Amino acid sequence: MTSLGTAFAQAIAAASPNPDTAGLIYTALFSAITMTAGFFRPRDTIPVYLKWIYHSSFMRYSLEALNVNEFSGNPIKFYCRD
């Protein structure tokens, strides 16, 4: 995830005319990617017009790989009590 985040930031910096513009673009895009990665908002609650961000988010796939690695094949059951 770190390498992809760095590459994402460098691509925005290279395409921007100045550092201030790069900072604004990066903040807006990274906020959208973070909010639609499925960690803060479940996939089913993301509006239809933002689903493309969810499916193209590098953060989503990184979080999913981390969860699979951590909890796959784990005999411990997690229960949520009301």
Steps between C-alpha positions, in 0.01 A plus 500: 500500500787736572651461153167557331428804715840645420455436128155659517642812668791524257272468198283784628806712577642440151173593330440815707632844404605592857519349852187677625286354223654156555412517869138590428455229237670237715289587804174483305581173323653327801199596714264352241707181479519466878130559555396248235755227579244311710665565835310813607191428294379151411478426129119485503468857633720661234287693247469345156677792330811443721525121459768542233730653762441198724589255224810692387631581850846365581418544867202265473712217365771563760249487786338190355835322471584596857168364628533176306854452627401571860166323531495224235496155655478647849296273731408792728144622451419866553154591623343841537268533797236768507 
